[in-house]
Amino acid sequence: MNYSHDEIEKIILNVGDIIVDHLTGYVGVLSIRDRHIDITKGDVYFWEVRWSTALFKRDKKKPLQVSGYIKEETLKLSILIGKTELYSIEEENEHSLGN
């Protein structure tokens, strides 16, 4: 399935957003948005994600806590196809303000 640039751009990511990878069960928090310049594509953004196995731990004595980087476009596509679920802090703020 092909997704348009507009569909991808509609997904807004923020520091503090929580993501759930349905394939692995890992839960992550978006912590830093990092800009890189690609010689052919221009600006490319990556997100540092702090991962944990909060949904179902493989080893309850040693929960996974790892940081890693995901290309923003890849993360947005994962959200669009349903592999990753996004819990946005901005949406939570809107709901708590009664909007």
Sequence and secondary structure as in RCSB ss.txt:
>XXXX:A:sequence
MNYSHDEIEKIILNVGDIIVDHLTGYVGVLSIRDRHIDITKGDVYFWEVRWSTALFKRDKKKPLQVSGYIKEETL
KLSILIGKTELYSIEEENEHSLGN
>XXXX:A:secstr
    HHHHHT    TT EEEETTT  EEEEEEEEEEEETTTEEEEEEEEEEE  SS S TTS  EEEEEEEHHHH
HHHHHHTSEEEE HHHHHHHHTT 
